[in-house]
Each structure stands twice: as C-alpha cells, then as structure tokens.
C-alpha cells in the first residue's frame, strides 16, 4: 500500500483539491509541502499531534516537509475556531516560542539539507509594503467569498476585527511565496483550515497560472465535542514541564471506548493489519487497546524510558499495587503554607490541578476532589505541614491523580 492509500485507510484525509494529482505527487515522493504553526505558546499541544504525525508519514515516503513558523501571522491571530480575539504577543515572545516548537518537532521529522526545513513568515511578510501587498494580493480576493468562509462566519455576530480579516490573505501569501522560493507545491493542515488554504491555491493560479494543491486531514474530536488536546479545560502540552509524561499517558489511556481504535489508526504507526484485528476487541480488551495507544504516543513524544515509567505508574496506581513513584508530584515549600496550613483551594492551584482559585472552588463544590481517598466537600478544608510531609494524593474527577509533598 502506498502512502496516499494508507492515509485514506487510516481515515486521515478529509478533503483534497485533486485526488489523482495529489495521490500521484505524494506516492512518488514529489511533494514539497508545508504546514503552518502560529507561535501562540511556548509548546505545541496534543492538538498539533496529527499534523506532526502527517509530516512524519509523508517524509518517510520521500516527500519534503516545510514547517512554517507564523512569526508574522501570530501577530494577527487566526480567527478559525475562536469566539474572541487572540492575545497579541511581542516578537521576542514569538521567537522564543518558535525555538521551543523546533525542539519538539525534531522528535517527529528530520531537519537538514535536502530534508525538512523550518521557515518563518516574518522573514518575508514584515518587510512588505502595505500598498504593494494590496495591489498584488488583495485584488485577487473577493470580500463576498471571504465572508462566506466558516472561519469568518462564526465570528460575525460577536465581532470580527479588520486585523483578523487580513489573516486569510496573509496565509495565502505564505503559500504563494513558498511556491515561488522553495518549490512548495502542496499545503497540508486541519480540515477547519479549508477556506484559508484554498486562498493560497487560488492566488498561485491567478498570479502565476500554475497549480498547487491542498490536502486537509480530519481533526480528531473526542466524544464531548472538544478538539483533541483539550481536557478539563486545559491544554495537553507536548512539553513535559507543562504536561508530565504520566499525565500525557493518562490522557490517551482515558479516551472513550468508541474512540480508541480510531485514535490508534490515525495516530500510531502500528500496521493496519494489526489494528484491524484490534477493531474486533470488546469489553476488557479495549483497556488493552487504550494502553497500547497511550504507550505508543507517549513513546513518540517523550521517549521509551518515560513511556515505560508512565505505563508502570498507571498500572500500579490503578491495579493491585499502590506505588506512586511515577505519579506527577508537586514539591511545596514552607513559604507556600500559611500558619503551617494550606487550603484545599490553594493546594489545587499550586499543583496545577486548577487554573485559578475560582476553578478550584467549583471543583470542590461539585464533588470532584478527593485527598487520600477522602472526598473534600468543604472549600475551607486545610492540610497541615505534617500531612504534607507524609504526602497527599489528590484525585480530580475519576482519573486525574497528583501527589503533593512538602
């Protein structure tokens, strides 16, 4: 099975501009393709996972990836999937975030001469003359067509800034520039980017009279309707300092029964024949499938050693054992205590189990917090230094565990 047919068999392809031409291009290793990443944080998330895996698959088949860092577009903010405007970052913040992205990407794709490359659209966009851009690019876009795009329609009621309205034009110019300067003949991304991505193909066609293509992948969605990479309102980061390997493992270990085989098919590199056998698994066998999924993805992101530790920690915690050696742990200092005590709300905040004291209050009031197997229902509950010296095992919801020690 060739790479295009494998992508289809794994359920990854959502839409393409021309199936036959794209299939021929990628199957013969002739694609120089790009995927864009706006640097809105200093770590990629599990939501980026599918595009990273796609780059890896296509590179393994002989195609050349371009990881486009949105140094300029991050300053604008993509309105897709947003109900409000993204915060504006400084160039220093963006450059720092870009460096963090590359380190994480190197676990998936190989950079170097004739291999993958990383480029930053700030290098060509920030020097553009506004009037020249309007004349060269703006004349190729119909405002009526742009307003029909989903990425804009969903923002119209709440308000779409003119700043964000320019995003499609900037993304399209990226493809146009990469086509001319780097021989980039294909853009890949999530299915929610279809309108933005088509803008680039239209610009290339109208300005150069040549064809380029778009391949969009299905975005995995969990049963609650949240995009992959979000859990309990917080992002699942690839940076181990933001989401520990244990928590990353647990996120995938806890996918819904109905989603586990789909996740294995789309995200792992296990042979399709093996996955087909798993698709007939039922009952307790699905827990084994979830372990396989969690281990494979944790190993891909954090390495074999961390994956084994996360698996062993999860098995001992949820099985017959009681070891907490590999459980995520927060080490508190005496300065975190007030008169030798720490409140449950402060504890949830300090351990990162709640993003704010308000969220911590809601978790307790809704009955979602236990400490050392005892449910905490009073927001005034506090714990002593002696208790912390022995270690507190905090449980949020049914499956998130964290240890706090002084």
Residue, then its C-alpha position, 0 to 999 in steps of 0.5 A: x500500500x502506498x502512502x496516499x492509500x494508507x492515509x485514506x485507510x487510516x481515515x486521515x484525509x478529509x478533503x483534497x483539491x485533486x485526488x489523482x494529482x495529489x495521490x500521484x505527487x505524494x506516492x512518488x515522493x514529489x511533494x514539497x509541502x508545508x504546514x503552518x504553526x502560529x507561535x501562540x505558546x511556548x509548546x505545541x499541544x496534543x492538538x498539533x499531534x496529527x499534523x506532526x504525525x502527517x509530516x512524519x508519514x509523508x517524509x518517510x515516503x520521500x516527500x519534503x516537509x516545510x514547517x512554517x513558523x507564523x512569526x508574522x501571522x501570530x501577530x494577527x491571530x487566526x480567527x478559525x475556531x475562536x469566539x474572541x480575539x487572540x492575545x497579541x504577543x511581542x516578537x521576542x515572545x514569538x521567537x522564543x516560542x518558535x525555538x521551543x516548537x523546533x525542539x519538539x518537532x525534531x522528535x517527529x521529522x528530520x531537519x537538514x539539507x535536502x530534508x525538512x526545513x523550518x521557515x518563518x513568515x516574518x522573514x518575508x511578510x514584515x518587510x512588505x509594503x502595505x500598498x504593494x501587498x494590496x495591489x498584488x494580493x488583495x485584488x485577487x480576493x473577493x470580500x463576498x467569498x471571504x465572508x462566506x468562509x466558516x472561519x469568518x462566519x462564526x465570528x460575525x455576530x460577536x465581532x470580527x476585527x479588520x486585523x483578523x480579516x487580513x489573516x486569510x490573505x496573509x496565509x495565502x501569501x505564505x503559500x504563494x511565496x513558498x511556491x515561488x522560493x522553495x518549490x512548495x507545491x502542496x499545503x497540508x493542515x486541519x480540515x477547519x483550515x479549508x477556506x484559508x488554504x484554498x486562498x493560497x491555491x487560488x492566488x498561485x493560479x491567478x498570479x502565476x497560472x500554475x497549480x498547487x494543491x491542498x490536502x486537509x486531514x480530519x481533526x480528531x474530536x473526542x466524544x464531548x465535542x472538544x478538539x483533541x488536546x483539550x481536557x478539563x479545560x486545559x491544554x495537553x502540552x507536548x512539553x513535559x514541564x507543562x504536561x508530565x509524561x504520566x499525565x500525557x499517558x493518562x490522557x490517551x489511556x482515558x479516551x472513550x471506548x468508541x474512540x480508541x481504535x480510531x485514535x490508534x489508526x490515525x495516530x500510531x504507526x502500528x500496521x493496519x493489519x494489526x489494528x484491524x484485528x484490534x477493531x474486533x476487541x470488546x469489553x476488557x480488551x479495549x483497556x488493552x487497546x487504550x494502553x497500547x495507544x497511550x504507550x505508543x504516543x507517549x513513546x513518540x513524544x517523550x521517549x521509551x524510558x518515560x513511556x515505560x515509567x508512565x505505563x508502570x505508574x498507571x498500572x500500579x496506581x490503578x491495579x493491585x499495587x499502590x506505588x506512586x513513584x511515577x505519579x506527577x508530584x508537586x514539591x511545596x515549600x514552607x513559604x507556600x503554607x500559611x500558619x503551617x496550613x494550606x487550603x484545599x483551594x490553594x493546594x489545587x492551584x499550586x499543583x496545577x490541578x486548577x487554573x485559578x482559585x475560582x476553578x478550584x472552588x467549583x471543583x470542590x463544590x461539585x464533588x470532584x476532589x478527593x485527598x487520600x481517598x477522602x472526598x473534600x466537600x468543604x472549600x475551607x478544608x486545610x492540610x497541615x505541614x505534617x500531612x504534607x510531609x507524609x504526602x497527599x494524593x489528590x484525585x480530580x474527577x475519576x482519573x486525574x491523580x497528583x501527589x503533593x509533598x512538602 
